[in-house]
Amino acid sequence: MRKLSRGTLIFLIFLNGYVSLSLELAVLRQLSFYVGSSAVITSIIMAIFLGFMSLGYFVGESQKVNDNKIRPILNVSFLIIAALSVLAASFPLITEYFLLMYVGGIKSGAIQTFIYSLIFLSTGPFLFGFNTTLLSRQLHSYNKNCTGNIMAWDTIGSVFGSMATTLLLMPFLGVNYTVVLITILSVVGALILRRHWSVWIMCTIVLALSLYINSDTYQRKNMGILVNNANSTISVSEYDDNTRILYMNGLPMSVYNPENGGTAEYVNYLNDNFIYTMPADKKYKVLVLGAGGFTLGLKDTQNEYTFVDIEHTLKDVSEQYFLGQKLGNNKKFIVADASQFLKNTDIQYDFILLDVYSNSYQVPEGLITAEFMERLKSRIAPNGIIAMNMIVNPNFNDKYSRVFDNTFNAVFPYNTMRQVIGDFNPWTQKNDPSNVVYIYYNIENDGRIYTINKTPVIYDR
């Protein structure tokens, strides 16, 4: 078999690095729908990925791998990577995996991620490391002192894979077609190494499967997915009573019934008690961090609304598929990170709703810290109100619920209330989370209390 040129070997090293990082990022994004993107989840995936890649480096160095057989071995390796990119990163197949996990009684996100990584993120990373070592051995036949060059091109490929995937491909092509591109690039690597008719057939089968299962048509028809990009997986479902539910990253983010105007229970509570009761003496400024389906104040045409969300498609999807109507002229949509928006604006708002969920039950970690709440507090106008929609245990049955409550009270020690949405039993020991709305009134409070020594109630009243 003809020896590969030096330029071809460098290109394959670059391609190997590109595909490895791009696949890792695509998998992280797809899994976030079910298990979130916390540091624990990311560390599990990266540990398995890097661990098996290191093993591939060791095995690729073995003298048992005959130099004359390196090229056909690499050909098979790239073909396997192409097939694994479909299995490991295609959203419909990931969905089937998590359904099996839940049926089997495995509900811990960390355990689900660990098992997934062992099954689907072991062989691929092993082959990435294995390929790099074999390609390096071939390149050393041209120059014995090219180790730095090899590492550089592998790293450059990883850098391009990282930047292109997160900044261009997932935001504009979508995650599904990013997976297709990863498959195509792996197939290109296989065909560069060998162009036998059997290789063409295998490449065609893998590519056809990737295109079919990752197509917008398939995912919209079979899973109702309207958007699947770097930030969000969005779908809208309509039920027999005409109620529509907007799903984002596994969470029913917003509810709307176009016939009676009904929304989610907590939104009904906020609309009825805080929004539609605003006096008509002025235009109140309302800020919504986490736009959802834009149902807060949907009927309000008087006051000024600013909806902030990192998902740029949310307004178009909501208007076309969820609300079935255009938002009023008094409603503005800004694509931005909630924390950065608060940092960069100097506007003080009369009402702020924090309603930010990246997936089921998970608020981005940076948005439940005391530092973020201080930033939120600095943007509320005098006599204004802050509301936070949280999914926690109303009876404090878990550490997360208790620590969040501690954090909220540390920043907002006075003029607060805590409204549980829906029915709950305060005596049950079940670990059932509910919508709990935390509310802060920005009213002057000197912190004075009544004691047996001083009780001037008559004057305070």
Secondary structure, DSSP 8 states (H G I E B T S, - for coil): -----HHHHHHHHHHHHHHHHHHHHHHHHHHHHHH---HHHHHHHHHHHHHHHHHHHHHHT-TTS-GGGHHHHHHHHHHHHHHHHHHHH-HHHHHHHHHHHHHTT---HHHHHHHHHHHHSSHHHHHHHHHHHHHHHHHHTT-TT-HHHHHHHHHHHHHHHHHIIIIIIIIII-HHHHHHHHHHHHHHHHHHH---HHHHHHHHHHHHHHHHHTSHHHHHHHH-EEEESSS-EEEEEE-TTS-EEEEETTEEEEEE-TTT--B-HHHHHHIIIIITT--TTS--EEEEES-TTS-TTTT--SSEEEEEES-TTHHHHIIIIISSS---TTEEEEES-HHHHHHH----EEEEEE---SBTTB--GGGGSHHHHHHHHTTEEEEEEEEEEEEE-TT--SHHHHHHHHHHHHH--SSEEEEE-S---TT------EEEEEEEE----------SS---HHHH-
